[in-house]
Amino acid sequence: MSSQPSKSLETFENPQPDRDYTIRIEVPEFTCLCPKTGQPDFAELT
């Protein structure tokens, strides 16, 4: 895994394009760095 950011996003074909999908991701807390200040940011994703 690279330690440098990448602007590429890997994509792949949907093996069942006629099927509807619901993807639910819940993360109680995550941390990241603010791109402007470099300070830690805390958030919740639902």
Secondary structure, 3 states (H helix, E strand, C coil): CCCCCCCCCCCCCCCCCCCCCCCCCCEEEEEEECCCCCCEEEEEEC
